[in-house]
């Protein structure tokens, strides 16, 4: 069940992050960005998650995915 939840949250976070960062990707890439973004955001915002609950985890997932997209664009030169 936790893996399924990670995929669902990753898909939602990846979708929002790719739209905010104006990155056109396919479904699999969007989900992967969201999942890794959730991991990054979860690590960075763990303290905030303990204080405010699951909503902070979702915000952290979006911010983590946006950070990953920014790094991807910086490395590859894509727009």
C-alpha positions as CSV (number, residue, x, y, z in Angstrom):
1,X,0.0,0.0,0.0
2,X,2.8,2.6,0.7
3,X,4.2,2.1,-2.8
4,X,0.8,2.7,-4.3
5,X,0.4,5.8,-2.2
6,X,3.9,7.0,-3.3
7,X,2.9,6.6,-6.9
8,X,-0.4,8.5,-6.5
9,X,1.2,11.3,-4.5
10,X,4.2,11.3,-6.9
11,X,1.9,11.6,-9.9
12,X,-0.1,14.5,-8.4
13,X,3.1,16.3,-7.2
14,X,4.9,15.7,-10.5
15,X,1.9,16.9,-12.5
16,X,1.6,20.2,-10.5
17,X,5.4,20.7,-10.5
18,X,5.8,20.2,-14.2
19,X,3.0,22.6,-14.9
20,X,4.3,25.2,-12.5
21,X,7.9,24.9,-14.0
22,X,6.5,24.7,-17.6
23,X,8.1,21.3,-18.4
24,X,6.4,19.1,-21.0
25,X,6.9,15.4,-20.0
26,X,5.2,12.1,-20.6
27,X,3.3,10.4,-17.8
28,X,6.1,8.1,-16.6
29,X,8.6,10.9,-16.4
30,X,6.0,13.1,-14.6
31,X,5.4,10.3,-12.0
32,X,9.1,9.7,-11.6
33,X,9.8,13.4,-11.1
34,X,7.0,13.5,-8.5
35,X,8.2,10.4,-6.7
36,X,11.8,11.7,-6.4
37,X,10.5,15.1,-5.6
38,X,8.5,13.6,-2.8
39,X,11.6,11.9,-1.5
40,X,13.7,15.1,-1.7
41,X,10.9,17.2,-0.2
42,X,10.3,14.6,2.5
43,X,13.9,14.7,3.6
44,X,14.2,18.5,3.5
45,X,10.8,19.2,5.1
46,X,10.6,16.3,7.6
47,X,10.5,18.6,10.6
48,X,7.7,20.6,9.0
49,X,5.8,17.4,8.4
50,X,6.0,16.5,12.0
51,X,4.5,19.9,13.0
52,X,1.7,20.3,10.5
53,X,0.8,16.8,9.1
54,X,0.3,15.3,5.7
55,X,-0.5,18.6,3.9
56,X,3.1,19.8,4.5
57,X,4.3,16.5,3.0
58,X,2.4,17.2,-0.2
59,X,3.7,20.8,-0.4
60,X,7.2,19.3,0.2
61,X,6.7,16.8,-2.6
62,X,5.8,19.7,-5.0
63,X,8.7,21.8,-3.9
64,X,11.1,18.8,-4.2
65,X,9.8,18.0,-7.7
66,X,10.2,21.7,-8.7
67,X,13.8,21.6,-7.3
68,X,14.5,18.5,-9.3
69,X,13.0,20.0,-12.5
70,X,15.2,23.2,-12.0
71,X,18.3,21.0,-11.6
72,X,17.4,18.9,-14.7
73,X,16.9,22.1,-16.7
74,X,20.2,23.5,-15.5
75,X,22.1,20.3,-16.3
76,X,20.5,19.5,-19.7
77,X,19.9,23.1,-20.9
78,X,16.3,22.3,-21.7
79,X,13.5,24.9,-21.4
